[in-house]
């Protein structure tokens, strides 16, 4: 999983299906979601998973109106396709991205 910044965000989401996790180190539910995202990444679903630390890239959080974390944004070929706020289990996460 790649950590994105404002400098590489647009190029990384420009093609294919990309799931972006907006998170912070101090966020308990974010810590609980991390191993679930890692499991999904290991399953090679064809979805690229990236992360944005809202404390390190507040301009991206503002750009997408992130008010609560964790927030997952699903992009398809650079276009925002869906949004999920809060903790998801693996099955719910699979349903969200596929």
C-alpha positions as CSV (number, residue, x, y, z in Angstrom):
1,X,0.0,0.0,0.0
2,X,1.3,3.4,-1.0
3,X,1.1,6.5,1.2
4,X,0.0,9.4,-1.0
5,X,0.7,13.1,-0.7
6,X,-0.8,16.1,-2.5
7,X,2.1,15.8,-5.0
8,X,1.3,12.3,-6.2
9,X,-2.4,11.8,-5.4
10,X,-3.9,12.7,-8.8
11,X,-1.4,10.6,-10.8
12,X,-1.9,7.5,-8.5
13,X,-5.7,7.5,-8.8
14,X,-5.8,8.3,-12.5
15,X,-6.3,4.8,-13.9
16,X,-7.9,1.6,-12.7
17,X,-9.8,1.1,-9.4
18,X,-8.1,2.7,-6.5
19,X,-9.2,2.6,-2.9
20,X,-7.9,5.5,-0.8
21,X,-7.9,5.2,3.0
22,X,-8.0,8.6,4.8
23,X,-6.6,7.9,8.3
24,X,-4.5,9.2,11.2
25,X,-2.1,7.6,13.7
26,X,-4.2,8.6,16.7
27,X,-7.5,7.1,15.3
28,X,-8.5,3.8,16.9
29,X,-10.9,2.6,14.2
30,X,-8.2,3.5,11.6
31,X,-5.8,1.1,13.4
32,X,-8.5,-1.6,13.4
33,X,-9.1,-1.1,9.6
34,X,-5.4,-1.3,8.7
35,X,-5.0,-5.1,8.9
36,X,-8.3,-5.6,7.0
37,X,-7.0,-3.4,4.2
38,X,-3.7,-5.4,4.2
39,X,-5.7,-8.6,3.9
40,X,-7.6,-7.2,0.9
41,X,-4.4,-6.1,-0.6
42,X,-2.9,-9.6,-0.2
43,X,-5.9,-11.1,-2.0
44,X,-5.0,-9.4,-5.2
45,X,-8.5,-8.2,-6.1
46,X,-7.1,-5.9,-8.8
47,X,-7.9,-2.9,-6.6
48,X,-4.9,-0.6,-5.8
49,X,-5.0,0.5,-2.1
50,X,-3.5,3.7,-1.0
51,X,-3.4,5.7,2.2
52,X,-3.6,9.4,3.0
53,X,-2.6,10.5,6.5
54,X,-4.9,13.4,7.2
55,X,-2.4,15.0,9.6
56,X,0.3,15.0,7.0
57,X,-1.9,16.0,4.0
58,X,-4.7,18.1,5.4
59,X,-5.2,19.7,2.0
60,X,-6.4,16.4,0.5
61,X,-8.7,15.8,3.4
62,X,-10.2,19.3,2.8
63,X,-10.4,18.7,-0.9
64,X,-12.6,15.7,-0.4
65,X,-14.6,17.0,2.6
66,X,-13.3,14.4,5.0
67,X,-15.0,15.1,8.3
68,X,-14.5,11.7,10.0
69,X,-12.0,9.0,9.8
70,X,-11.5,6.4,8.6
71,X,-13.0,7.4,5.3
72,X,-12.6,5.2,2.2
73,X,-12.9,6.8,-1.2
74,X,-13.2,4.5,-4.2
75,X,-11.9,5.9,-7.5
76,X,-12.4,4.4,-10.9
77,X,-10.2,5.8,-13.6
78,X,-9.7,9.0,-11.7
79,X,-13.3,9.6,-10.9
80,X,-14.8,9.3,-7.4
81,X,-17.2,6.4,-7.5
82,X,-18.1,5.8,-3.9
83,X,-17.4,6.8,-0.3
84,X,-17.6,4.9,3.0
85,X,-17.1,6.4,6.5
86,X,-16.2,4.2,9.4
87,X,-14.9,0.7,10.1
88,X,-15.7,-2.1,7.7
89,X,-15.1,-5.8,8.1
90,X,-13.4,-7.7,5.3
91,X,-16.7,-8.9,3.6
92,X,-18.2,-5.4,3.7
93,X,-15.0,-4.0,2.3
94,X,-15.0,-6.5,-0.6
95,X,-18.6,-5.6,-1.4
96,X,-17.7,-1.9,-1.4
97,X,-14.8,-2.2,-3.8
98,X,-16.0,-4.9,-6.1
